[in-house]
Amino acid sequence: MRYIAHILSAMFAVVFFTQGFACGDTNPKSETTTEQTTDASTKDESSKDEGTKDTDTKDESTKDDSKTETVPDVAKELPVESVQESAQETVTKEENVVDSPKEADPQDTTGSKCTGTESVVKFKTSDNVELEADYWQASKEGQGVVVLFHMVPPTFNRTSYPQRVRKAIHDMGLNVLNVDRRGAGNSGGTASQAYTGLTARLDMEAALRFLGRAACGFDSKNILLVGASNGSTSVLDYTVNRSDSTLPDPKALLFFSPGSYTETQNKIRDHLATLKTLPILFLYPTNEASYSKGFDDGTSSVWSFFEIQGGQHGTQNFDNGALEAKALPEFLKWIKTHLVP
């Protein structure tokens, strides 16, 4: 009996242990939890990997899609000065392609080629004075140019050359640049420096540089410079003693009422090697004849002299009346003779 009791007791213990395991004992439950944690961790890592991949994909997509937006976004964040400098560098690069004389002033741009129209332009001298001018383009490229310098500033300005006079020049197929000299009209600078000292030539130099950059262009071998009263000072100074030797020589000059002021910096007879072969028209009223006639002595066979009977000083002869009827035909004939084929 005792032996049978032991056997039953052992069998009962085996059954109990087996049922306990099937119902979920503490140790097996702990192992199951560990497995689930490991699976969750694996899933998290997988999700993390997939998330990283998605993020990378989105980043790559973002990079690709935003390439064209990067520059303007950065430009918006730059200081104004930096944006302006970048823009200026771009302009400089574009200008350099033209391969022509350059100045810093971006306002020198004249638009499309050879419009045949007149517009107001601005440009700067080498000593940083801003000048304003009327620029009347020829109707086609490679034509001659007439540069007009008015009488003493600030009393006179570029309006001394009326539009009807500028149109008559332009109608010959020429470019016309009518400049407010420094200290006059809408130009900056000091008036006296337009005709005295080394600055007297700089306005004309700036005008020729501007023309060298102009979209329409001009024939650098066909330039006629006109100076009325002490505008003739700048014309003479440019011709015989300009500071920039790379600028073109004029083909002819027109001194409209020249006088002793014409020679403030340079004497005509001191520069005969340059001037005696250069066609110059001395155009003057009767009461100013003595100065101009002093050169009518056979020194040059290409100088010409015309007296306006009862005329006025310089561009005051453009009165749209009797005086203009005397002066303008000679004025225009000189231009046509030397610039129009």
One Martini backbone bead per residue (centre of mass of N, CA, C, O) as a GRO file, in nm:
protein
  341
    1MET     BB    1   0.061   0.061  -0.022
    2ARG     BB    2   0.294   0.247   0.013
    3TYR     BB    3   0.387   0.208  -0.280
    4ILE     BB    4   0.129   0.313  -0.416
    5ALA     BB    5   0.132   0.597  -0.289
    6HIS     BB    6   0.398   0.688  -0.421
    7ILE     BB    7   0.307   0.664  -0.714
    8LEU     BB    8   0.067   0.862  -0.700
    9SER     BB    9   0.226   1.107  -0.606
   10ALA     BB   10   0.409   1.125  -0.856
   11MET     BB   11   0.184   1.155  -1.070
   12PHE     BB   12   0.059   1.410  -0.953
   13ALA     BB   13   0.313   1.592  -0.994
   14VAL     BB   14   0.333   1.568  -1.303
   15VAL     BB   15   0.056   1.678  -1.374
   16PHE     BB   16   0.085   1.954  -1.230
   17PHE     BB   17   0.336   2.056  -1.390
   18THR     BB   18   0.210   2.036  -1.673
   19GLN     BB   19  -0.031   2.229  -1.623
   20GLY     BB   20   0.130   2.472  -1.525
   21PHE     BB   21   0.281   2.522  -1.799
   22ALA     BB   22   0.028   2.552  -1.976
   23CYS     BB   23  -0.091   2.803  -1.799
   24GLY     BB   24   0.151   2.977  -1.712
   25ASP     BB   25   0.428   3.035  -1.587
   26THR     BB   26   0.659   3.257  -1.482
   27ASN     BB   27   0.904   3.185  -1.658
   28PRO     BB   28   0.773   3.164  -1.938
   29LYS     BB   29   0.653   3.452  -1.929
   30SER     BB   30   0.925   3.593  -1.922
   31GLU     BB   31   1.024   3.492  -2.200
   32THR     BB   32   0.797   3.611  -2.365
   33THR     BB   33   0.853   3.906  -2.296
   34THR     BB   34   1.135   3.910  -2.411
   35GLU     BB   35   1.055   3.855  -2.703
   36GLN     BB   36   0.869   4.101  -2.742
   37THR     BB   37   1.084   4.310  -2.690
   38THR     BB   38   1.266   4.222  -2.918
   39ASP     BB   39   1.059   4.270  -3.144
   40ALA     BB   40   1.009   4.571  -3.086
   41SER     BB   41   1.299   4.654  -3.122
   42THR     BB   42   1.319   4.553  -3.409
   43LYS     BB   43   1.087   4.730  -3.514
   44ASP     BB   44   1.211   5.000  -3.432
   45GLU     BB   45   1.465   4.965  -3.602
   46SER     BB   46   1.315   4.926  -3.861
   47SER     BB   47   1.161   5.192  -3.847
   48LYS     BB   48   1.413   5.363  -3.828
   49ASP     BB   49   1.530   5.276  -4.093
   50GLU     BB   50   1.283   5.355  -4.261
   51GLY     BB   51   1.277   5.645  -4.164
   52THR     BB   52   1.558   5.716  -4.264
   53LYS     BB   53   1.504   5.651  -4.556
   54ASP     BB   54   1.274   5.851  -4.591
   55THR     BB   55   1.430   6.096  -4.507
   56ASP     BB   56   1.650   6.072  -4.720
   57THR     BB   57   1.459   6.082  -4.957
   58LYS     BB   58   1.340   6.355  -4.886
   59ASP     BB   59   1.605   6.507  -4.884
   60GLU     BB   60   1.677   6.449  -5.177
   61SER     BB   61   1.423   6.566  -5.290
   62THR     BB   62   1.462   6.844  -5.170
   63LYS     BB   63   1.727   6.904  -5.302
   64ASP     BB   64   1.632   6.879  -5.593
   65ASP     BB   65   1.386   7.082  -5.573
   66SER     BB   66   1.579   7.330  -5.435
   67LYS     BB   67   1.805   7.429  -5.622
   68THR     BB   68   1.654   7.684  -5.751
   69GLU     BB   69   1.602   7.818  -5.452
   70THR     BB   70   1.872   7.880  -5.309
   71VAL     BB   71   1.970   8.151  -5.419
   72PRO     BB   72   1.730   8.342  -5.346
   73ASP     BB   73   1.729   8.273  -5.045
   74VAL     BB   74   2.013   8.375  -4.990
   75ALA     BB   75   1.979   8.660  -5.108
   76LYS     BB   76   1.764   8.747  -4.896
   77GLU     BB   77   1.974   8.710  -4.647
   78LEU     BB   78   2.141   8.914  -4.745
   79PRO     BB   79   2.280   9.188  -4.750
   80VAL     BB   80   2.232   9.454  -4.945
   81GLU     BB   81   2.528   9.493  -5.022
   82SER     BB   82   2.577   9.204  -5.127
   83VAL     BB   83   2.366   9.207  -5.351
   84GLN     BB   84   2.481   9.450  -5.498
   85GLU     BB   85   2.760   9.332  -5.549
   86SER     BB   86   2.663   9.090  -5.712
   87ALA     BB   87   2.525   9.254  -5.930
   88GLN     BB   88   2.779   9.411  -6.015
   89GLU     BB   89   2.944   9.166  -6.101
   90THR     BB   90   2.753   9.080  -6.326
   91VAL     BB   91   2.773   9.337  -6.493
   92THR     BB   92   3.078   9.325  -6.536
   93LYS     BB   93   3.083   9.058  -6.687
   94GLU     BB   94   2.898   9.149  -6.919
   95GLU     BB   95   3.072   9.392  -7.011
   96ASN     BB   96   3.340   9.241  -7.080
   97VAL     BB   97   3.230   9.114  -7.345
   98VAL     BB   98   3.240   9.379  -7.518
   99ASP     BB   99   3.523   9.512  -7.528
  100SER     BB  100   3.524   9.804  -7.378
  101PRO     BB  101   3.524  10.084  -7.242
  102LYS     BB  102   3.512  10.154  -6.885
  103GLU     BB  103   3.281  10.226  -6.625
  104ALA     BB  104   3.109  10.230  -6.319
  105ASP     BB  105   2.863  10.341  -6.444
  106PRO     BB  106   2.540  10.187  -6.502
  107GLN     BB  107   2.392  10.444  -6.658
  108ASP     BB  108   2.540  10.412  -6.941
  109THR     BB  109   2.310  10.255  -7.051
  110THR     BB  110   2.126  10.255  -7.389
  111GLY     BB  111   2.024   9.992  -7.497
  112SER     BB  112   1.927   9.940  -7.785
  113LYS     BB  113   2.022   9.932  -8.103
  114CYS     BB  114   1.979  10.188  -8.296
  115THR     BB  115   1.694  10.372  -8.262
  116GLY     BB  116   1.699  10.691  -8.351
  117THR     BB  117   1.688  10.820  -8.065
  118GLU     BB  118   1.630  11.038  -7.795
  119SER     BB  119   1.813  11.064  -7.480
  120VAL     BB  120   1.876  11.050  -7.141
  121VAL     BB  121   2.203  11.065  -6.993
  122LYS     BB  122   2.460  10.912  -6.780
  123PHE     BB  123   2.794  11.006  -6.656
  124LYS     BB  124   3.137  10.964  -6.559
  125THR     BB  125   3.414  11.084  -6.447
  126SER     BB  126   3.736  11.030  -6.329
  127ASP     BB  127   3.639  11.240  -6.076
  128ASN     BB  128   3.325  11.174  -6.011
  129VAL     BB  129   3.138  11.324  -6.221
  130GLU     BB  130   2.812  11.385  -6.302
  131LEU     BB  131   2.664  11.362  -6.623
  132GLU     BB  132   2.443  11.516  -6.856
  133ALA     BB  133   2.262  11.401  -7.160
  134ASP     BB  134   2.204  11.409  -7.503
  135TYR     BB  135   2.118  11.106  -7.692
  136TRP     BB  136   2.151  11.061  -8.047
  137GLN     BB  137   2.093  10.811  -8.237
  138ALA     BB  138   2.155  10.643  -8.484
  139SER     BB  139   2.010  10.413  -8.725
  140LYS     BB  140   2.312  10.304  -8.738
  141GLU     BB  141   2.599  10.162  -8.735
  142GLY     BB  142   2.911  10.331  -8.761
  143GLN     BB  143   2.882  10.630  -8.705
  144GLY     BB  144   2.917  10.937  -8.659
  145VAL     BB  145   3.011  11.218  -8.428
  146VAL     BB  146   2.863  11.479  -8.224
  147VAL     BB  147   3.003  11.706  -7.985
  148LEU     BB  148   2.842  11.918  -7.741
  149PHE     BB  149   2.961  12.237  -7.612
  150HIS     BB  150   2.889  12.481  -7.411
  151MET     BB  151   2.886  12.748  -7.247
  152VAL     BB  152   2.924  12.900  -6.967
  153PRO     BB  153   2.921  12.796  -6.654
  154PRO     BB  154   2.592  12.820  -6.533
  155THR     BB  155   2.452  13.007  -6.743
  156PHE     BB  156   2.493  12.760  -6.927
  157ASN     BB  157   2.361  12.492  -7.132
  158ARG     BB  158   2.240  12.239  -7.340
  159THR     BB  159   1.996  12.427  -7.444
  160SER     BB  160   2.170  12.592  -7.654
  161TYR     BB  161   2.095  12.328  -7.818
  162PRO     BB  162   1.857  12.284  -8.004
  163GLN     BB  163   1.666  12.039  -8.136
  164ARG     BB  164   1.678  12.139  -8.432
  165VAL     BB  165   1.988  12.114  -8.443
  166ARG     BB  166   2.019  11.817  -8.366
  167LYS     BB  167   1.840  11.710  -8.596
  168ALA     BB  168   2.009  11.811  -8.833
  169ILE     BB  169   2.245  11.625  -8.763
  170HIS     BB  170   2.097  11.350  -8.749
  171ASP     BB  171   1.987  11.362  -9.053
  172MET     BB  172   2.287  11.271  -9.155
  173GLY     BB  173   2.341  10.997  -8.976
  174LEU     BB  174   2.412  11.087  -8.681
  175ASN     BB  175   2.554  11.127  -8.384
  176VAL     BB  176   2.443  11.285  -8.065
  177LEU     BB  177   2.618  11.479  -7.804
  178ASN     BB  178   2.467  11.668  -7.533
  179VAL     BB  179   2.637  11.849  -7.279
  180ASP     BB  180   2.652  11.888  -6.940
  181ARG     BB  181   2.855  12.053  -6.782
  182ARG     BB  182   3.013  12.117  -6.523
  183GLY     BB  183   2.794  12.319  -6.332
  184ALA     BB  184   2.547  12.234  -6.523
  185GLY     BB  185   2.241  12.184  -6.495
  186ASN     BB  186   2.238  11.824  -6.422
  187SER     BB  187   2.520  11.853  -6.330
  188GLY     BB  188   2.792  11.822  -6.161
  189GLY     BB  189   3.002  12.021  -5.998
  190THR     BB  190   3.235  12.274  -6.089
  191ALA     BB  191   3.233  12.521  -6.312
  192SER     BB  192   3.539  12.616  -6.331
  193GLN     BB  193   3.638  12.310  -6.399
  194ALA     BB  194   3.543  12.318  -6.709
  195TYR     BB  195   3.796  12.556  -6.792
  196THR     BB  196   4.008  12.482  -6.558
  197GLY     BB  197   4.263  12.307  -6.572
  198LEU     BB  198   4.272  11.957  -6.574
  199THR     BB  199   3.946  11.930  -6.576
  200ALA     BB  200   3.865  12.051  -6.864
  201ARG     BB  201   3.897  11.753  -7.014
  202LEU     BB  202   3.709  11.536  -6.861
  203ASP     BB  203   3.432  11.566  -6.997
  204MET     BB  204   3.522  11.475  -7.279
  205GLU     BB  205   3.632  11.202  -7.198
  206ALA     BB  206   3.362  11.091  -7.090
  207ALA     BB  207   3.206  11.112  -7.355
  208LEU     BB  208   3.389  10.910  -7.517
  209ARG     BB  209   3.349  10.670  -7.332
  210PHE     BB  210   3.050  10.644  -7.359
  211LEU     BB  211   3.050  10.593  -7.668
  212GLY     BB  212   3.222  10.328  -7.641
  213ARG     BB  213   2.962  10.185  -7.482
  214ALA     BB  214   2.752  10.216  -7.672
  215ALA     BB  215   2.531  10.021  -7.836
  216CYS     BB  216   2.557  10.154  -8.124
  217GLY     BB  217   2.791  10.314  -8.171
  218PHE     BB  218   3.096  10.429  -8.352
  219ASP     BB  219   3.309  10.623  -8.546
  220SER     BB  220   3.635  10.689  -8.435
  221LYS     BB  221   3.712  10.851  -8.720
  222ASN     BB  222   3.422  11.028  -8.675
  223ILE     BB  223   3.493  11.318  -8.505
  224LEU     BB  224   3.311  11.607  -8.378
  225LEU     BB  225   3.403  11.904  -8.207
  226VAL     BB  226   3.204  12.132  -8.002
  227GLY     BB  227   3.280  12.479  -7.900
  228ALA     BB  228   3.135  12.719  -7.697
  229SER     BB  229   3.334  12.930  -7.618
  230ASN     BB  230   3.467  12.769  -7.338
  231GLY     BB  231   3.417  12.496  -7.480
  232SER     BB  232   3.686  12.521  -7.644
  233THR     BB  233   3.874  12.442  -7.414
  234SER     BB  234   3.801  12.138  -7.391
  235VAL     BB  235   3.859  12.071  -7.684
  236LEU     BB  236   4.158  12.146  -7.685
  237ASP     BB  237   4.258  11.980  -7.441
  238TYR     BB  238   4.180  11.708  -7.555
  239THR     BB  239   4.342  11.716  -7.826
  240VAL     BB  240   4.648  11.793  -7.686
  241ASN     BB  241   4.595  11.690  -7.344
  242ARG     BB  242   4.507  11.415  -7.266
  243SER     BB  243   4.503  11.160  -7.017
  244ASP     BB  244   4.382  10.954  -7.242
  245SER     BB  245   4.542  10.794  -7.508
  246THR     BB  246   4.304  10.582  -7.596
  247LEU     BB  247   4.154  10.797  -7.710
  248PRO     BB  248   4.017  10.950  -7.966
  249ASP     BB  249   4.053  11.134  -8.240
  250PRO     BB  250   3.970  11.399  -8.403
  251LYS     BB  251   3.871  11.513  -8.726
  252ALA     BB  252   3.721  11.774  -8.608
  253LEU     BB  253   3.660  12.130  -8.549
  254LEU     BB  254   3.445  12.371  -8.350
  255PHE     BB  255   3.469  12.720  -8.305
  256PHE     BB  256   3.233  12.905  -8.106
  257SER     BB  257   3.355  13.175  -8.007
  258PRO     BB  258   3.646  13.229  -7.962
  259GLY     BB  259   3.927  13.288  -7.724
  260SER     BB  260   4.150  13.331  -7.480
  261TYR     BB  261   4.007  13.100  -7.313
  262THR     BB  262   4.086  12.865  -7.499
  263GLU     BB  263   4.410  12.911  -7.384
  264THR     BB  264   4.447  12.861  -7.075
  265GLN     BB  265   4.629  12.583  -7.105
  266ASN     BB  266   4.651  12.599  -7.431
  267LYS     BB  267   4.839  12.670  -7.711
  268ILE     BB  268   4.803  12.659  -8.037
  269ARG     BB  269   5.109  12.719  -8.129
  270ASP     BB  270   5.222  12.477  -7.942
  271HIS     BB  271   5.028  12.259  -8.140
  272LEU     BB  272   5.084  12.234  -8.458
  273ALA     BB  273   5.147  11.934  -8.505
  274THR     BB  274   4.836  11.872  -8.454
  275LEU     BB  275   4.656  12.127  -8.579
  276LYS     BB  276   4.738  12.198  -8.886
  277THR     BB  277   4.587  11.909  -8.987
  278LEU     BB  278   4.325  12.013  -8.845
  279PRO     BB  279   4.010  12.077  -8.887
  280ILE     BB  280   3.901  12.427  -8.841
  281LEU     BB  281   3.628  12.617  -8.723
  282PHE     BB  282   3.584  12.967  -8.721
  283LEU     BB  283   3.302  13.094  -8.541
  284TYR     BB  284   3.194  13.443  -8.567
  285PRO     BB  285   3.143  13.755  -8.478
  286THR     BB  286   3.227  14.067  -8.557
  287ASN     BB  287   3.303  14.159  -8.246
  288GLU     BB  288   3.519  13.881  -8.251
  289ALA     BB  289   3.733  13.868  -8.492
  290SER     BB  290   4.031  13.913  -8.397
  291TYR     BB  291   4.105  13.640  -8.282
  292SER     BB  292   4.055  13.452  -8.528
  293LYS     BB  293   4.221  13.620  -8.745
  294GLY     BB  294   4.501  13.556  -8.612
  295PHE     BB  295   4.492  13.256  -8.775
  296ASP     BB  296   4.460  13.398  -9.072
  297ASP     BB  297   4.796  13.324  -9.203
  298GLY     BB  298   4.861  13.026  -9.330
  299THR     BB  299   4.930  12.799  -9.126
  300SER     BB  300   4.656  12.662  -9.238
  301SER     BB  301   4.474  12.487  -9.496
  302VAL     BB  302   4.229  12.359  -9.286
  303TRP     BB  303   4.136  12.622  -9.201
  304SER     BB  304   3.837  12.808  -9.101
  305PHE     BB  305   3.640  13.120  -9.174
  306PHE     BB  306   3.344  13.272  -9.006
  307GLU     BB  307   3.139  13.558  -9.034
  308ILE     BB  308   2.882  13.702  -8.836
  309GLN     BB  309   2.680  13.933  -8.922
  310GLY     BB  310   2.571  14.069  -8.632
  311GLY     BB  311   2.631  13.877  -8.422
  312GLN     BB  312   2.657  13.658  -8.161
  313HIS     BB  313   2.739  13.471  -7.892
  314GLY     BB  314   2.748  13.187  -8.010
  315THR     BB  315   2.446  13.021  -7.938
  316GLN     BB  316   2.284  13.299  -7.972
  317ASN     BB  317   2.239  13.243  -8.285
  318PHE     BB  318   2.006  13.045  -8.190
  319ASP     BB  319   1.700  13.220  -8.270
  320ASN     BB  320   1.502  13.130  -8.499
  321GLY     BB  321   1.630  13.336  -8.719
  322ALA     BB  322   1.844  13.544  -8.870
  323LEU     BB  323   2.103  13.434  -8.734
  324GLU     BB  324   2.056  13.133  -8.791
  325ALA     BB  325   2.052  13.169  -9.103
  326LYS     BB  326   2.368  13.224  -9.096
  327ALA     BB  327   2.504  13.001  -8.903
  328LEU     BB  328   2.388  12.710  -8.955
  329PRO     BB  329   2.489  12.639  -9.242
  330GLU     BB  330   2.793  12.640  -9.159
  331PHE     BB  331   2.776  12.438  -8.935
  332LEU     BB  332   2.662  12.199  -9.111
  333LYS     BB  333   2.871  12.198  -9.343
  334TRP     BB  334   3.113  12.111  -9.168
  335ILE     BB  335   3.002  11.843  -9.080
  336LYS     BB  336   2.942  11.719  -9.359
  337THR     BB  337   3.229  11.737  -9.483
  338HIS     BB  338   3.368  11.542  -9.239
  339LEU     BB  339   3.129  11.296  -9.187
  340VAL     BB  340   3.000  11.277  -9.475
  341PRO     BB  341   3.032  11.078  -9.762
   0.00000   0.00000   0.00000
